[in-house]
Amino acid sequence: EAMGDLRLQRRQVTFEKGRGGSVSIACRNVGTRDLRVTADTNFPTNGVTLKCEPEVLKAGESGVLVIGCDKGVERSTRLYVGGVEVAPSRRVIDIVVE
């Protein structure tokens, strides 16, 4: 799955309602400049977090996005990824709570 120079293993993660937890998604920077991947604060998602390991993905480097979900999150939502230069509609990870 492509998000500009960021490639993701998948764009959807599922959490069990009332359980919370975290899920990891493999990623890779296929561009020529470093990426600092974060959750886009212009689209807040209360109770859902995003952390990139390493914090800065150097050009050509692989890493992991760790998505956390608080046990109080009761409905599915969308997480908008920051640090990549594409339209908001192309930098979404769907968070499914069931």
N, C-alpha and C positions, 0 to 999 in steps of 0.2 A: 504494500500500500504506500503510495507516494504522497508526501506533504512537502512540496518543493524539493529541497535537497535532503530532506529527512525521509528515510524509508522505515516503515513499521512492519512488524510481523503481522499485525492485525489492527483493526480500528474499533473493536468492540470488546468490552469486558463485562462479565456478569458477577453480581454479588447476591448473596442470599439475604432477603429482607430481615432486618433485626440482628444480623451477624457481623456485618462490617468486614474489615480485613484489607488485604492488599493483593494486587496482581501485577506481575511483571510482563512487559512487552519488549522483545528484542528490537533494537533500532540501529540505524547506521547513517552516518553523514556521508552522502555521496558527492557533496559539493567541494569547492576549493577553498572555502573559508570556514572558520570555527562557528559552531552553533551553541548558543546557551538556551536550552529548551526549558520552558517553564509553563505554568498554567497562565493563560491570558486573563489578567485581572479586569479587563473590560467586560468579561462575561463571567461573573462570579458563580461558583457552584458550591454552595454551603455544604460542608461535610465531605467534599471530594477534593483530594490533593493530588498533585503531580510532582514527582521528583525525577531528575535525570541523573543516572550514574554512568560515567562521571558527569559532574555538573556542567562542564563544557566539553562538547564533542568536537574534537579536532577533525579537520578535513580527512576523509577516508576512515575515520575511527568508528568502531561499533560500541554500543552501550546498551543500557536497559532503562526503560521508562517504568517507574514504580508508581502505580495508581492506588491511592488509599481511599477507602470509603468508611465513614463513621457508621456505627450500628444504628444511628438515628435516621439515616437517609432512608426514606420510605418509598420513593418513586424514581423511575428511570430519569436520566438527565443527559446532557451533553457537556463534555469537557472540551473547551477550546484551547488549543496548544499555542503558546507564544514562542517567539524566537525564530520562526520560519516565515519567509516572505511569500505567502500566498493568501488568497482571499479567505476570510473566516469560514466560509462554507467548505473549504478544502482542508481545514486543519481541525477537524472535529474527531473526538473519540466518543463513541456512544457508551454510556454507563447504564447497564441494564440491572435493575433491582427486581428480583422475583421471589 
